[in-house]
């Protein structure tokens, strides 16, 4: 089978798969009141794409490392590979457009690199285009602005749909703290749920301004602050001032180049031996550092309050024995919605004082 024949065969496979998934999920989406959902997630191993529907458009990703494409091919071989890949992606976009009856120019595919590589290049959070293709995601009574074209992520994590609902249901009358707030979708949910105070902390001015747009879309006031800060520095400040919140959301990136490494190392003695200068240049690895980060959040949690900790880091789980006196509940499976069933479940825990 030639490369062209193989590509045509895979395009047909994708077309048939999308028809089946779309027929099922569009009815479910209409029933729950949303216009955005995960349609395809590497369901066919040789077609390593993720495709998300946002109304009349699609934003997705291509996973090169799962496609058998060698990034290190030199010279003519590299050029030939690039030409093949362009043709392959074009065929997959055409199949997607046909299956969903949308225009190809409304399908936006980015390339997903390994997490550490994205951190090195800045692609994880940096702007990669200037096309400014926006849509508003509907989730019941709420709206969230997404950018389909210009960032690796759109501004809203679809797999956190039920977590947003959870925060909304728990927020009434509570002081809510949203750490690593991104575009503040959890803060909007808390506001809709009647939180008495909402503080959103993120290092990115762009994302905090985006969060303000999300509040404006819903005609909601933000009874609190949008705080541009390194989360670790914010926690230092909050601990010193003895500030407290009743409900805290902690959803850190798997890796983060922080201006300041965690100041206390309670769970690994070797970190206690590090100098301040060494810590200040260390990359945060959530698999290594989650315990202390959680403990620091618990230190600013009001008695009786709840910390919702979540992470997409593979293999991460919490041991209740590591948090004596704290009620630790694994809620990850309960937050999986229909469009993510059968996929790897991100960890999510509720920790209550």
Secondary structure, DSSP 8 states (H G I E B T S, - for coil): --HHHHHHHHHHHHHHHHHHHHHHHHHHHHHHTBSEEEEEES-STTS-EEEEEETTEEEEEEEGGGTT--TT--HHHHHHHHHHHHHHHHHHHHHHHHHHT--GGGEEEEEE--HHHHHHHTTTTSB------EEEEEETTEEEEEESSSBSS-S--GGGHHHHHHHHHH-TT-EEEEET-TT-HHHHHHHHTT-SEEEEEES-HHHHHHHHHHHHHTT---SS-EEES-HHHHHHHHHHHT--EEEEEE---SEE--SS--S--SS-HHHHTS-HHHHHT--EEHHHHHHHHHHHHHTTEEEEEEEEEEE--TT----GGGSTT-EEEE-TGGG--GGGTTS---EEEEEE-
